[in-house]
Amino acid sequence: MASTTLDRPAAAPRRGGPAGRRPAYVNRRQVRRNTLLGWSFILPNFVGFALLTLVPVIATFGIAFTRWNAYAAPEFTGLDNLTRLVGDENFRVALVNTLYYTVGHVPLTMAASLGLALALNRKIRGLAFFRTAAFFPYITSIVAVAVVWNMLYNPSQGPINQLLTTFGVSDPPGWTSDPTWAMPAVILTGVWKDMGYYMILFLAGLQTIPPELYEAAKTDGANALQRFRHVTVPCLRPTTFFVLIMLTIGSFKVFDLIVVMTNGGPGRSTLVLSQLIYREGIVNGRFGYSSAVALALFLLVLVITLLQYARNQRLET
Amino acid sequence: MKRRIVQGLAATAATALLLGGCGSGGEAAADETLDPDAPVTLTVSVWNLEGTPEFGALFDAYEAAHPNVTIEPVDILADDYPTKVTTMLAGGDSTDVITMKNVIDYARYATNGQLADVSDLAEETSDLAGLDAFDQDGSYFALPYRQDFWVLFYNKAIFDAVGEEYPTDLTWDEYAELAERITEEAAAAGVTPAEGQTTYGTYQHTWRSTVQAIADAQTDGDQLSGDYEFFAPYYERALELQDAGATLDFSTASTQKISYRTMFTTGQAAMLPMGSWFIAGLLQAEAAGETDVDWGIAPMPQAEDADEVTTFGSPTAFAVNKNAENSAAARDFVAWAASEEGAKAITAIGVVPSLQSDAITEAYFALEGMPTDETSRAAFEPDEVALEMPVAPTTSQVDQILNEEHQNIMTGSVPLEDALATMADRVQNEVG
C-alpha cells in the first residue's frame, strides 16, 4: 500500500471528493502512517476472521455444488445437492422446526427483555442485584442450563409438573420427552437464557429517551399506556430494530441449546437446520450436501434480514 | 491495496490448505523382517488411556515380554476417536497400531485401503470370538483382542429379599413377568434403595440396541433390511414393562441422562441387561469400595423356541496402519494381543478377551469379586454372539433413523405399528 501512495501521487488529492477539492494539507508520510496504523489495529482480528470465517464461508458456496468427503478431491455435481434438498424429508422437518423455534423465540424474548428493561429502568431498592440476576442466565454455561432445565422439565418428578398438578392440571405435558412439547420447552429455556442480554440493550436504549418527552406527554394528559405507545416505542425503534435482527439471526442458527437439551429428539421433533448441517458434514462426512443445507440457511437468513431492513427504512421515512 | 491484501490472504490460506492436505508418508514394506533384539518404539492409537485400563494392562505385559520394545500410546479423546483416526489415516500418519473402536469404522478404513492385510495372522488363530466381523471378502485387516456381549446382570440381595429364585435361563416372557413380580413384591415388602425411591424389577437402558440389536440377534430380522416387523414383539414387551412400572420409564431415563451403572449398583433395579464390559466396571468399583452390590450374571433372555443361547455384542480389535513406521513390530503386537498371553493380560482386570478357552474362563472367574456360581459361568459362554449392528456403507444413516424412531416408540408418542412403518419407509427412501 505504501507503493500505491508513492507511485501515484495524483491519486491522493482525488480522495478528498469527486469535486477534486484538495485537502488542506497532504503529508504523505502522515497519511501512510495513519493507514498502516489503522490496518495494524484491525489486523489481528481480521486475520482470524478471514482465515476462520470468511474463507470457509466463501468456500461453502463452491462446496455446495460438489460431492466431497473432505479427503478425496471434490467432484462437481451441479445442482444435485439442491435437488436432493427439495426432496429431503429431514431438511423439511429441520426447516419447519427452525421456523417454529424462531417464531416462538423472537417475540417471546423481545417481550420478556423489554418487560424486564422497563421494570428495571426505575429507581428501586436492589436495582443492581435484580439487573445482575436477570443477566446471569446469559453468562451461565449452556450445559449447566440444559441439565437444570431438563430436571425442572422432568415429566414425573420435575417441579414444573408437580406445580401444574397442584394447580389442578390432570395431565401435564411431557416437555422434553414429548415430541409435541419438546420445542416449546426448548423455546422457553432459550427465552430465559437470552432475555438478560437483550434487556441490557433495551436498558441502554431507554436511557437515551429524553425525560422531557415523558413530561410533555404527561402534561398533555397521556396515561402510562399512552406514554409507552407514543413515546417509549417510537424512541426505542433503533434499539428494537437491532435486537430484532440479532435475535432473528440467533434463532435461525440455534445449535448448542438444542444439542445439549434434546439432541434433536424425541424422534426428530427438535431437529434444526444447523444441527442437520453438523450431522451431514461432520458426522456423515458429506460436506457437499452439508454445504447446500448451509447455503439454504444462509439465503433464508439473508432474505429475512433484508425484509426487516426494508421495513425499517419504510418506517423511518 | 485492499485487493492485494485479500489476494495475499487467499494465497496464504490456499497454501495452508495444500500443506495440510498433502502430508503423506511412504508405503511401509509389508515383508519387513523383525529383528527380535533391535530397540523399537511402537506407537499405538488409544482412547481415554486413563479410563480404559485394558490398554495399560496390555502394554505393560507386552513390554515385559519384549524388553526391546517401548510402547508409546497416542491418547485420543474417546468421543473424538473415530474422527481423529479418520483424519490421521487420511493424512498419512505413521502411527503403527490403530485400535478399531468399532466395526463400522473398521470397514471404512479397510475399504479405503488404509490398513495392512493381516489375513495370514488371522489364519493362524482359532477360537477368536468376533473374528468374522472383520472378514472383508476373505481378507482380514484387524484382529480382535476383546469381545463384549450382552448378559443379564442381577442383584442377589433384592432377589433374596423378595424370595425369588435367581434367574438361570429365562425366556423373554418369563423375564417380563419376573420383573413385574419383583417390582410388586419389593414394594409390598418395603424393599427400597433409599427413602422415597422405588426398586424396579429391571432396568432397560435407553439405547436402541436394548430392544433392536437383541431382536436382530434372536430372529431372522436384519437391522439394515428396511423391514422392521421383527422388532414388534420386542417392543411390545419393552413397552409393557414400562407401562407396568417394572422399569424406569424411557422419558425420565433419557431426559435425566440416567446412568445404568447407578441404577444397578444402588439397588434401584433387580435386573439389568447390559454388555459384559460392565463386569470390569463392577469389579473396579468394588475394589475401590464404591459399591458392595452382590451380583451375578445370567444369559440374556431368549425367544420361546430357542434351543441355544443367542446374544449380541461387538468386538474391539487392533490393526496395522498401512503407513506404519515399524510394521513388522506392529504385526507382532497385533498377533500377541489376540493370543493367549494378550488374553490373560486383559482377563486379569476383568475385561472379556476375544480368545476363548477353558483356561481363560478359569482365570476370569478366579478374579476377586467375580460370582462363582454355575449360571454365571454358563452366561459367560453364550452359543452365539451376533454382531450388534451389521456393517455396510449405509450403517450410520440407518442407525440415525432407527434411533430417532426408537425414541418415538419408547416415549409413547407414536403408536408402535406406525413407527415401525415409518422406520421402514425412511430407511427405504432416505438411505443411499
Interface residues (C-beta under 8 A of the other chain):
Chain A: M1 T4 V47 A50 L51 V55 A70 Y71 D88 E89 N90 V147 N150 M151 Y153 N154 P155 S156 Q157 G174 W175 T176 S177 D178 P179 T180 G264 G265 P266 G267 R268 R279 I282 V283 N284 G285
Chain B: M1 R4 I5 L9 A10 A13 A16 T83 T86 A90 D249 F250 S251 T252 S254 T255 Q256 K257 S396 Q397 Q400 E404 E405 Q407 N408 T411 S413 V414 R426 N429 E430
